[in-house]
Amino acid sequence: MTAVIKSRVLWLTIAVMAPLVIVFAIAPLFDVSAQQDKKQDPKKPQPQKPPQKTDELPTIKVGTQLVNVLFSVQDKQNRYLNDLKQEDIDVLENGLPQEIFTFKREFDLPLTMAILVDVSGSERFTLPLLRDAGGRFIDSVIRSGKDTVAVIKFEGEATVMQELTSNPARVRRALEEVAFTAPPPGGVYGGTTPPINGGSRAGGTSLWDSVIATSADMLAREPGRKTIILLTDGVDTTSRMKIGDAIDESLRAEVVIYAIGIGDPGMGGINEGGLKKLTEATGGRAVFPKGNRDLDSAFSQLEQDLRQQYLLAYEPKNEATDGAFRKIEVKLKNRTEKESKELKIRHRRGYYAPKG
């Protein structure tokens, strides 16, 4: 009897629960079907996403290298033109006009400077005055904590007196320690072209080698405006490399060279031609004080050049990575031929394309 009752209860339970199970099982199907019907309802058109036009697709250029050109402009009265705008300028590479990407007056770009002091015999009696005037120049130009300066003395070899530092006091101290180096007995002996602090050609003047070593070993990888200030008579006697090599290495390192040409008149005078060729090719210039009293004025002219520069950048139309030299020309628009001849535009004469 008890077994019969249990059996009837079990079948009754199954009879009650079966419809509920069926309902829960097919409910998702009705929901999916309803959603599909809703999506396919012709009375409710769905918004269509417009196809992206080909010319609206983002363009990404890989490996683009901008060419930076610092330049200054003076009229025939040596006054700087400091109100130029981008539309006043044309820049050409190998004679072809380029599109200027950036143009601005340059005031805040950090300055990275190496002061190279000739300590050969021809500068023996000039050195004390050069040190004093150079110290005043540092006080006037260098912004502590932003600009960096190194001091290097050279004769047959180049020796670092102070690595790049943003502390003006260390720079002045290094200048004060620069002294005339007497030639060794037995004359000058040669060797391979020395790097900074290397080699042994004491007693000579290796100007071109010192410029190459400073550009390649110290300044090439530094940021900002890179400048060499040469204090020398420009006479080279022991370099293994030539002036053209010094120019090429400076251009590769994007270094602008300025020079103050001064020395002992009794030692052969000043090599003005060599210093002009070296400095002008890189976008700098050489100044030749008539006497020791003009040294401060000479340093002042260099300071004005550094403060009156423009910076332009362009993306070369020639994208070849052939390592070739490319000539740069900066010109002012809407000027007559006479006006153009009366203006002096200083900038580096070109650059070497990347190779790879």
JOZI-V850952 format. One record per residue. N is the residue number from 1. RES is the residue in three letters. OMEGA is omega in whole degrees, -180 to 180 (none if undefined). Layout:
# JOZI-V850952
N;RES;OMEGA, N;RES;OMEGA
This chain:
# JOZI-V850952
1;MET;180, 2;THR;-180, 3;ALA;180, 4;VAL;179, 5;ILE;180, 6;LYS;-179, 7;SER;179, 8;ARG;178, 9;VAL;-180, 10;LEU;-180, 11;TRP;178, 12;LEU;179, 13;THR;180, 14;ILE;-179, 15;ALA;-179, 16;VAL;-173, 17;MET;-175, 18;ALA;180, 19;PRO;-179, 20;LEU;180, 21;VAL;-180, 22;ILE;179, 23;VAL;-179, 24;PHE;-178, 25;ALA;-176, 26;ILE;-179, 27;ALA;179, 28;PRO;180, 29;LEU;177, 30;PHE;-178, 31;ASP;179, 32;VAL;-180, 33;SER;179, 34;ALA;179, 35;GLN;178, 36;GLN;178, 37;ASP;-180, 38;LYS;-180, 39;LYS;-175, 40;GLN;-178, 41;ASP;-178, 42;PRO;180, 43;LYS;-179, 44;LYS;-179, 45;PRO;-179, 46;GLN;179, 47;PRO;180, 48;GLN;177, 49;LYS;-177, 50;PRO;178, 51;PRO;180, 52;GLN;-179, 53;LYS;-178, 54;THR;-177, 55;ASP;177, 56;GLU;180, 57;LEU;-180, 58;PRO;179, 59;THR;179, 60;ILE;178, 61;LYS;-178, 62;VAL;174, 63;GLY;180, 64;THR;-180, 65;GLN;177, 66;LEU;176, 67;VAL;179, 68;ASN;-179, 69;VAL;172, 70;LEU;179, 71;PHE;174, 72;SER;-177, 73;VAL;176, 74;GLN;175, 75;ASP;-175, 76;LYS;173, 77;GLN;180, 78;ASN;175, 79;ARG;-179, 80;TYR;173, 81;LEU;-174, 82;ASN;179, 83;ASP;-179, 84;LEU;177, 85;LYS;-177, 86;GLN;-178, 87;GLU;178, 88;ASP;-168, 89;ILE;167, 90;ASP;174, 91;VAL;-178, 92;LEU;174, 93;GLU;-175, 94;ASN;176, 95;GLY;-178, 96;LEU;179, 97;PRO;179, 98;GLN;178, 99;GLU;-178, 100;ILE;-178, 101;PHE;-179, 102;THR;176, 103;PHE;178, 104;LYS;169, 105;ARG;-174, 106;GLU;178, 107;PHE;-167, 108;ASP;-180, 109;LEU;-178, 110;PRO;-179, 111;LEU;176, 112;THR;-169, 113;MET;172, 114;ALA;178, 115;ILE;-180, 116;LEU;-176, 117;VAL;177, 118;ASP;-180, 119;VAL;178, 120;SER;-175, 121;GLY;-178, 122;SER;-180, 123;GLU;-172, 124;ARG;-174, 125;PHE;180, 126;THR;-174, 127;LEU;-180, 128;PRO;180, 129;LEU;177, 130;LEU;180, 131;ARG;-178, 132;ASP;-179, 133;ALA;178, 134;GLY;177, 135;GLY;178, 136;ARG;178, 137;PHE;179, 138;ILE;180, 139;ASP;-176, 140;SER;-170, 141;VAL;-168, 142;ILE;176, 143;ARG;-175, 144;SER;179, 145;GLY;-179, 146;LYS;179, 147;ASP;178, 148;THR;-176, 149;VAL;172, 150;ALA;177, 151;VAL;-179, 152;ILE;173, 153;LYS;180, 154;PHE;166, 155;GLU;176, 156;GLY;178, 157;GLU;180, 158;ALA;-179, 159;THR;179, 160;VAL;176, 161;MET;178, 162;GLN;174, 163;GLU;-180, 164;LEU;-178, 165;THR;176, 166;SER;180, 167;ASN;-178, 168;PRO;-179, 169;ALA;178, 170;ARG;178, 171;VAL;179, 172;ARG;180, 173;ARG;179, 174;ALA;178, 175;LEU;-180, 176;GLU;-178, 177;GLU;177, 178;VAL;-177, 179;ALA;177, 180;PHE;178, 181;THR;-180, 182;ALA;179, 183;PRO;180, 184;PRO;176, 185;PRO;178, 186;GLY;175, 187;GLY;-175, 188;VAL;175, 189;TYR;-169, 190;GLY;-177, 191;GLY;177, 192;THR;-180, 193;THR;-174, 194;PRO;166, 195;PRO;176, 196;ILE;-179, 197;ASN;180, 198;GLY;178, 199;GLY;-176, 200;SER;175, 201;ARG;-178, 202;ALA;-180, 203;GLY;177, 204;GLY;176, 205;THR;-179, 206;SER;-177, 207;LEU;-176, 208;TRP;178, 209;ASP;-179, 210;SER;177, 211;VAL;179, 212;ILE;-179, 213;ALA;-179, 214;THR;180, 215;SER;-174, 216;ALA;-172, 217;ASP;-175, 218;MET;-168, 219;LEU;-171, 220;ALA;-175, 221;ARG;-179, 222;GLU;178, 223;PRO;173, 224;GLY;177, 225;ARG;-176, 226;LYS;-172, 227;THR;169, 228;ILE;173, 229;ILE;-180, 230;LEU;174, 231;LEU;-170, 232;THR;173, 233;ASP;176, 234;GLY;-179, 235;VAL;180, 236;ASP;-178, 237;THR;-172, 238;THR;180, 239;SER;173, 240;ARG;-180, 241;MET;-177, 242;LYS;180, 243;ILE;178, 244;GLY;177, 245;ASP;179, 246;ALA;178, 247;ILE;-179, 248;ASP;-178, 249;GLU;178, 250;SER;178, 251;LEU;178, 252;ARG;-179, 253;ALA;-178, 254;GLU;-180, 255;VAL;174, 256;VAL;-176, 257;ILE;172, 258;TYR;-179, 259;ALA;168, 260;ILE;-176, 261;GLY;-179, 262;ILE;180, 263;GLY;180, 264;ASP;-179, 265;PRO;-179, 266;GLY;-177, 267;MET;176, 268;GLY;176, 269;GLY;-174, 270;ILE;175, 271;ASN;-176, 272;GLU;-179, 273;GLY;-179, 274;GLY;-179, 275;LEU;177, 276;LYS;-179, 277;LYS;-178, 278;LEU;-174, 279;THR;-175, 280;GLU;179, 281;ALA;-177, 282;THR;-180, 283;GLY;178, 284;GLY;177, 285;ARG;178, 286;ALA;178, 287;VAL;-176, 288;PHE;178, 289;PRO;-178, 290;LYS;179, 291;GLY;-178, 292;ASN;-179, 293;ARG;-178, 294;ASP;-176, 295;LEU;-180, 296;ASP;178, 297;SER;179, 298;ALA;177, 299;PHE;179, 300;SER;178, 301;GLN;178, 302;LEU;179, 303;GLU;179, 304;GLN;178, 305;ASP;-178, 306;LEU;-178, 307;ARG;-174, 308;GLN;-176, 309;GLN;169, 310;TYR;175, 311;LEU;171, 312;LEU;178, 313;ALA;177, 314;TYR;177, 315;GLU;-175, 316;PRO;175, 317;LYS;176, 318;ASN;-176, 319;GLU;-178, 320;ALA;176, 321;THR;-174, 322;ASP;180, 323;GLY;-176, 324;ALA;176, 325;PHE;180, 326;ARG;-177, 327;LYS;178, 328;ILE;174, 329;GLU;174, 330;VAL;-177, 331;LYS;176, 332;LEU;-180, 333;LYS;172, 334;ASN;177, 335;ARG;176, 336;THR;180, 337;GLU;179, 338;LYS;180, 339;GLU;-180, 340;SER;180, 341;LYS;-178, 342;GLU;180, 343;LEU;177, 344;LYS;178, 345;ILE;-180, 346;ARG;175, 347;HIS;179, 348;ARG;-171, 349;ARG;179, 350;GLY;180, 351;TYR;177, 352;TYR;179, 353;ALA;176, 354;PRO;-178, 355;LYS;180, 356;GLY;none
